[in-house]
Amino acid sequence: MTTITSVDVVDVRFPTSLSADGSDAMNKDGDYSAAYVILHTDDPAVRGYGFTFTIGRGNDICVLAAEQRAKPLIGRNVEEIIADLGGTYRDLKSDSQLRWLGPEKGVEHLAMAAVMNAVWDMAARKAGKPLWRLLSEMTPEQLVDVADLQYLSDAITREEAIAMLAELQPTRETRIAELEASGYPCYTTSAGWLGYSDEKLRRLLIEAVNEGYRHVKLKVGANREDDIRRLRIAREVIGWDADLMIDANQVWDVPEAIEWVGALAEFKPLWIEEPTSPDDVLGHAAVRKAVAPIGVASGEHGMNRVLFKQMFQAGALDFCQLDSARLASINEILAVYLMAKKFGVPVCPHAGGVGLCELVQHLSIFDYVAISGTLENRVTEFVDHLHEHFVDPCIVRDGAYVLPTQPGYSAQMYEASLAEYAFPNGSYWASVAAVASSA
């Protein structure tokens, strides 16, 4: 019997604002950060690692919330937790006092994601399998038992979910073999941050083309003339047979979004991402109707499965971009994937940030293997930042994620990275504070 003995939650921040990595029209100076959870047990060989993603200030609040979310796990039997991952999730979720702070949104939900990501990582490690493989070997009934279907019965029922999963179960191994040969297709945002110069933009786009990418994304929305110039550069480099996506990061009102996207339509973007408030279901539907055939993509700030249900029901999305660290881990993510399948909306997960690429590769692989069964109109985000801090970093080759082979959710960071970038006492941040105090 193995018991969880303690939980550490570390405030980890990387100074990405110094190089404008991650810069967009809404978030100009983010420091990519993580509330990083470590589940310790009385067996040194059994641990769980997880996190949620933020961009700097306020990450300490997520840390405190994750500590509260994780407390009920201390003293519990690991084997019992893993045997009932749905029940474990529902037990943590049932804390009414923490739930009141959301419910199921904001910091308390980010904290739930961090803790349950660590629980799922621990389960996959204990099984000796990468998470995508652990999920792919679960039966339809087991998967639906895990999924959080509360409040969703008007969109999808348990019976429908089981039937969808059962349909593809006999051919799962065939699709795994396909991905082992080809990888899962991804697009890059690394060239398109808004704070980059035109020269850097052009250089990085050339590199992306040479590395085999057929999909690239650029940030837009701060200045229309700048957007036109930058998109012209992009088309000059990637040509017109590659897909170009644009991302406004929520900066527009609905009429402004429609007008602005119309001004950029000549560059034939595949989608406009987050054209307005992430909570505005009807606004997204209005934009989608007005800008077609340009698609509408959103979901990285989708606060919970209920919002996605309404987006699907309202016909507001062409592409669903769920986030692995904003939804409450696999339990809620699975519910969104199942609804997306029913409503015929391809899922192209958001990934930027620190560690999100490591997580979403597992989700996309599992989606193809067990839920959607197709790669049509599906491509997952990749950004080439901060992977060196992870023990099992994602690998991209010829514009595709290579299937992870190590046990777990690929979420473990190096101890040296924590020692350097833990805030505020890690060696990097302590040196910054020392320089500031002496100035």
MOSULMO-V929725 format. One record per pair of residues at least 6 apart in sequence whose ideal C-beta (glycine too) atoms are under 7 Angstrom apart, sorted by the first residue. I is the first residue (numbers start at 1). J is the second residue. Records with the same first field share a line. If there is no record, write none. Layout:
# MOSULMO-V929725
I->J, J
This chain:
# MOSULMO-V929725
1->77, 79
2->41, 42, 43, 46, 78, 79
3->41, 42, 75, 77, 78
4->39, 40, 41, 73, 74, 75, 76, 78
5->40, 41, 42, 74
6->40, 74
7->37, 38, 39, 40, 67, 70, 73, 74
8->38, 40
9->35, 36, 37, 63, 66, 67
10->36, 418, 422
11->35, 59, 60, 63, 422, 423
12->33, 34, 36, 418, 421, 422, 423
13->31, 33, 56, 59, 421, 423
14->31, 32, 33, 354, 386, 421
15->31
16->22, 30, 31, 32, 385
17->29, 30, 31
20->193, 195, 196
21->193, 385
22->30, 32, 55, 193, 352
23->193, 194, 195
24->193, 194, 219, 247, 249
25->194, 219, 220, 221, 222, 248, 249, 251
26->249, 250, 251
27->55, 249
28->195
30->55, 56
31->55, 56
32->55, 353, 354, 386
33->54, 55, 56, 59, 354
34->51, 52, 53, 354, 355
35->51, 52, 54, 59, 62, 63, 66, 114
36->51, 413
37->50, 51, 66, 70, 114, 115, 118
38->47, 49
39->47, 48, 73, 118, 122
40->47
41->47, 78
46->78, 122, 126
47->122
48->118, 119, 121, 122, 125
49->118, 121, 411, 412
50->114, 115, 117, 118, 121, 409, 411
51->114, 117, 325, 355, 411
52->62, 110, 111, 113, 114, 325
53->325, 353, 354, 355, 356
54->62
61->107
62->107, 110, 111
65->107, 108, 111
66->111, 114, 115
68->98
69->92, 98, 111, 112, 115
70->115
72->91, 92
78->122, 126
81->88, 119
82->123, 126
85->119, 123, 146
86->145, 146, 331
88->119
89->116, 148, 331
92->112, 115
93->112
98->108
101->107, 108
102->108, 109
104->304
105->303, 304
109->303, 304, 328
110->326
112->328
113->325, 326, 327, 328, 329
116->328, 329, 331
117->325, 329, 409, 411
120->131, 329, 330, 409
121->408, 409, 411
123->134
124->130, 131, 134, 407, 408, 409
125->407, 408
127->134
128->407
129->407
130->362, 404, 405, 406, 407, 408
131->362, 408, 409
132->362, 365, 366, 404
135->366, 370
136->172, 176, 366, 369, 370
140->162, 165, 166, 169
141->162
143->165, 334
144->158, 161, 162
146->330, 331, 334
147->161, 331, 334, 335, 338
148->305, 331, 332, 335
149->158, 335
151->306
152->305, 309, 335, 339
155->309, 312, 313, 339
156->338, 339, 342
160->342
161->338
164->338, 341
165->370, 371
168->370, 373
172->369, 370
175->368, 369, 373
176->369
179->365, 368, 403
180->403
182->400
183->397, 400, 401, 402
184->361, 364, 365, 368, 380, 400, 401
185->375, 379, 399, 400
186->379, 380, 381, 382, 396, 399, 400, 401
187->213, 215, 216, 217, 245, 379, 381, 382
188->208, 213, 216, 382, 383
189->217, 352, 381, 383
190->204, 383, 384, 385
191->201, 204, 205, 208, 216
192->216, 217, 218, 219
193->219
194->219, 222
198->230, 233
201->230, 233
202->233, 237
205->216, 234, 237, 238
206->237
208->216
209->237, 238
211->399
212->398, 399
213->399
214->242, 243, 399
215->242, 243, 245, 379
216->234, 238, 242, 244
217->245, 246, 247
218->230, 231, 234, 246
219->247, 249
220->227, 246, 247, 248, 264
221->248, 249, 251, 252
224->260, 263
227->264
228->264
231->264, 267
234->244
235->244, 267
238->244
243->270
244->267, 269, 270
245->269, 270, 271, 273
246->264, 269, 272, 273
247->273, 274
248->257, 272, 273, 274, 275
249->274
250->274, 276, 277, 278
252->260, 275, 276
253->276
254->276, 283, 286, 287
257->275, 276, 287
258->287, 290, 291
261->272, 275, 291, 294
262->291
265->294
269->294
270->295
271->294, 295, 296, 297, 318, 319
272->291, 294, 296
273->297, 298, 321
274->298
275->287, 296
276->283, 284, 287
277->283
278->298, 301, 302
279->307
281->310, 311, 314, 316
282->314
284->296, 298, 311, 316, 317
285->314, 315, 316
287->296
288->296, 316, 318
295->318, 319
296->316, 317, 318
297->317, 318, 319, 321, 348
298->317, 321
299->308, 320, 321, 322, 323, 350
300->321, 323, 326, 350
301->326
302->308, 322, 323, 326
304->327, 332
305->327, 332, 335, 336
308->320, 336, 339
309->339
311->317
312->339, 340, 343, 345
317->345
319->346, 348
320->340, 345, 346, 347
321->348, 349, 350
322->333, 336, 347, 349
323->349, 350
324->333, 349, 356, 359, 360, 363
325->356, 359
327->333, 336
333->363
337->347, 367, 371
338->371
340->347
341->371, 372
346->377, 378
347->367, 378
348->378, 379, 380
349->360, 363, 364, 380, 381
350->356, 381
351->357, 360, 380, 381, 382, 383
352->381, 383
354->386
355->390, 411
357->382, 383, 394
358->390, 393, 394, 410, 411
359->409, 410, 411
360->380
361->394, 401, 404
362->404, 409, 410
364->380
365->403
368->375
380->401
382->396
387->393, 394
389->413, 414, 417
390->410, 412, 413
391->412, 414
392->404, 406, 408, 410, 412
394->401, 410
395->402
404->410
419->426, 427
420->426, 427, 428
421->428
423->429
424->433
